[in-house]
């Protein structure tokens, strides 16, 4: 999905990366779905601003997004992302 790959460029410019999880990664994504992404490897002092920039990039493309900085991931969500999350470049 081009919008997520474009949003990944925002994360990469800050030294981070995105991992997609939820319905877009696992199936069932439709026009009512939001895009769930974890923002990884961005320092705590910058991750909030970068997460907002990623969210705005996806909004500009017409999507609602939940962008979660790595430090706010619960252990269970971190495990789910590790097991089922995918890199934006792997999206169709």
Protein Blocks (a to p, Z undefined) as FASTA:
>chain_A
ZZlmmmmmmmmmnopacddehjllngoiafkbccddddehiafklmmmmmmmmmmmmmmn
opacddddfklpcfklmmmmmmmgccfklpZZ
